[in-house]
Each structure stands twice: as structure tokens, then as C-alpha cells.
Amino acid sequence: MSTNLGSFQYVVNVDNELFIKHIIYNDKYYILKSINTYYKDIKIKELVVIGKVKGVLNKI
């Protein structure tokens, strides 16, 4: 069973690299999913959530 942590994006630290991704939790691992479909999903067992993205200051 997987759990989506909402439609929010989170800043997460994985092996000292920062990502802004959606987080989906499966019973055994986390899936980091990007809005940009160019990037593949990242499956990991541990992560550190730094914070939740609340807005965008400069659109790209």
C-alpha cells in the first residue's frame, strides 16, 4: 500500500543532495516524484525532510 503525502512538494535531503519533490510512501521505501516528467522517480529507504514548498518567487 502506498501513501501520497498530499499534493505538496517537499525539500528533502538524500545523501547530502537536496531535491524538491512530491513524496509517496510505500511500506518499504519512499518514492520521490518530480512534477517534470523528464526526471525519473527516485526510490529510497531513508530521507530527511527539510520543509514544505509554500510558493514560488520566480517562475522558470
Summary of the structure (lengths in Angstrom):
residues: 60
radius of gyration: 11.5
end to end distance: 34.7
largest distance: 36.3
contacts: 123
relative contact order: 0.30
helix: 0%
strand: 50%
